[in-house]
Protein backbone atom coordinates (compact mmCIF):
# COMPACT_ATOMS: atom_id res chain seq x y z
CA UNK A 1 0.00 0.00 0.00
CA UNK A 2 1.43 3.35 -1.01
CA UNK A 3 0.46 6.21 1.23
CA UNK A 4 -0.43 9.48 -0.46
CA UNK A 5 -1.39 12.75 1.13
CA UNK A 6 -4.49 14.55 -0.07
CA UNK A 7 -3.86 17.44 -2.46
CA UNK A 8 -3.32 20.60 -0.45
CA UNK A 9 -1.51 18.82 2.37
CA UNK A 10 2.18 19.64 2.61
CA UNK A 11 4.92 18.43 4.91
CA UNK A 12 7.80 20.18 6.57
CA UNK A 13 10.57 18.62 8.59
CA UNK A 14 10.97 20.24 11.96
CA UNK A 15 13.46 20.09 14.77
CA UNK A 16 11.01 17.80 16.60
CA UNK A 17 9.80 15.57 13.74
CA UNK A 18 7.42 16.72 11.04
CA UNK A 19 4.53 19.09 10.52
CA UNK A 20 1.65 18.49 8.14
CA UNK A 21 -0.26 21.55 6.95
CA UNK A 22 -3.70 21.29 5.41
CA UNK A 23 -3.62 24.36 3.18
CA UNK A 24 -7.38 24.18 2.63
CA UNK A 25 -8.35 24.41 6.30
CA UNK A 26 -5.22 26.08 7.68
CA UNK A 27 -4.87 23.34 10.29
CA UNK A 28 -1.51 21.82 11.01
CA UNK A 29 -0.54 18.60 12.69
CA UNK A 30 2.75 17.70 14.31
CA UNK A 31 4.41 14.31 14.35
CA UNK A 32 7.09 13.17 16.76
CA UNK A 33 10.33 11.81 15.25
CA UNK A 34 9.12 8.19 15.21
CA UNK A 35 5.79 9.03 13.59
CA UNK A 36 7.61 11.28 11.14
CA UNK A 37 9.90 8.41 10.15
CA UNK A 38 6.89 6.17 9.58
CA UNK A 39 5.16 8.81 7.43
CA UNK A 40 8.32 9.63 5.44
CA UNK A 41 8.95 5.94 4.83
CA UNK A 42 5.41 5.28 3.62
CA UNK A 43 5.30 8.46 1.51
CA UNK A 44 8.48 7.28 -0.22
CA UNK A 45 6.50 4.30 -1.52
CA UNK A 46 7.93 1.80 0.91
CA UNK A 47 5.64 -1.10 1.79
CA UNK A 48 4.23 -1.39 5.27
CA UNK A 49 6.42 -4.45 5.91
CA UNK A 50 9.53 -2.58 4.77
CA UNK A 51 8.58 0.27 7.12
CA UNK A 52 8.35 -2.24 9.97
CA UNK A 53 11.83 -3.51 9.14
CA UNK A 54 13.21 0.05 8.96
CA UNK A 55 11.88 0.89 12.41
CA UNK A 56 12.84 -2.38 14.10
CA UNK A 57 16.36 -1.97 12.71
CA UNK A 58 16.60 1.57 14.06
CA UNK A 59 14.81 1.25 17.41
CA UNK A 60 14.62 -1.39 20.12
CA UNK A 61 10.99 -2.31 19.40
CA UNK A 62 9.15 -5.39 18.25
CA UNK A 63 7.54 -5.76 14.85
CA UNK A 64 4.16 -5.99 16.59
CA UNK A 65 4.71 -2.63 18.31
CA UNK A 66 5.63 -1.02 15.00
CA UNK A 67 2.60 -2.55 13.26
CA UNK A 68 0.37 -1.09 15.98
CA UNK A 69 2.05 2.32 15.66
CA UNK A 70 1.64 2.33 11.88
CA UNK A 71 -2.02 1.36 12.16
CA UNK A 72 -2.67 4.09 14.75
CA UNK A 73 -0.87 6.78 12.76
CA UNK A 74 -2.70 5.86 9.54
CA UNK A 75 -6.03 5.92 11.40
CA UNK A 76 -5.26 9.36 12.82
CA UNK A 77 -4.18 10.75 9.45
CA UNK A 78 -7.30 9.31 7.83
CA UNK A 79 -9.55 10.73 10.56
CA UNK A 80 -7.93 14.15 10.04
CA UNK A 81 -8.65 13.80 6.29
CA UNK A 82 -5.00 14.18 5.39
CA UNK A 83 -4.76 11.08 3.20
CA UNK A 84 -5.84 10.69 -0.41
CA UNK A 85 -8.68 8.24 -0.90
C-alpha positions in Angstrom: 0.0 0.0 0.0 1.4 3.3 -1.0 0.5 6.2 1.2 -0.4 9.5 -0.5 -1.4 12.8 1.1 -4.5 14.5 -0.1 -3.9 17.4 -2.5 -3.3 20.6 -0.4 -1.5 18.8 2.4 2.2 19.6 2.6 4.9 18.4 4.9 7.8 20.2 6.6 10.6 18.6 8.6 11.0 20.2 12.0 13.5 20.1 14.8 11.0 17.8 16.6 9.8 15.6 13.7 7.4 16.7 11.0 4.5 19.1 10.5 1.6 18.5 8.1 -0.3 21.5 6.9 -3.7 21.3 5.4 -3.6 24.4 3.2 -7.4 24.2 2.6 -8.3 24.4 6.3 -5.2 26.1 7.7 -4.9 23.3 10.3 -1.5 21.8 11.0 -0.5 18.6 12.7 2.7 17.7 14.3 4.4 14.3 14.4 7.1 13.2 16.8 10.3 11.8 15.3 9.1 8.2 15.2 5.8 9.0 13.6 7.6 11.3 11.1 9.9 8.4 10.2 6.9 6.2 9.6 5.2 8.8 7.4 8.3 9.6 5.4 9.0 5.9 4.8 5.4 5.3 3.6 5.3 8.5 1.5 8.5 7.3 -0.2 6.5 4.3 -1.5 7.9 1.8 0.9 5.6 -1.1 1.8 4.2 -1.4 5.3 6.4 -4.4 5.9 9.5 -2.6 4.8 8.6 0.3 7.1 8.3 -2.2 10.0 11.8 -3.5 9.1 13.2 0.0 9.0 11.9 0.9 12.4 12.8 -2.4 14.1 16.4 -2.0 12.7 16.6 1.6 14.1 14.8 1.2 17.4 14.6 -1.4 20.1 11.0 -2.3 19.4 9.1 -5.4 18.2 7.5 -5.8 14.8 4.2 -6.0 16.6 4.7 -2.6 18.3 5.6 -1.0 15.0 2.6 -2.5 13.3 0.4 -1.1 16.0 2.0 2.3 15.7 1.6 2.3 11.9 -2.0 1.4 12.2 -2.7 4.1 14.7 -0.9 6.8 12.8 -2.7 5.9 9.5 -6.0 5.9 11.4 -5.3 9.4 12.8 -4.2 10.7 9.4 -7.3 9.3 7.8 -9.6 10.7 10.6 -7.9 14.2 10.0 -8.7 13.8 6.3 -5.0 14.2 5.4 -4.8 11.1 3.2 -5.8 10.7 -0.4 -8.7 8.2 -0.9 
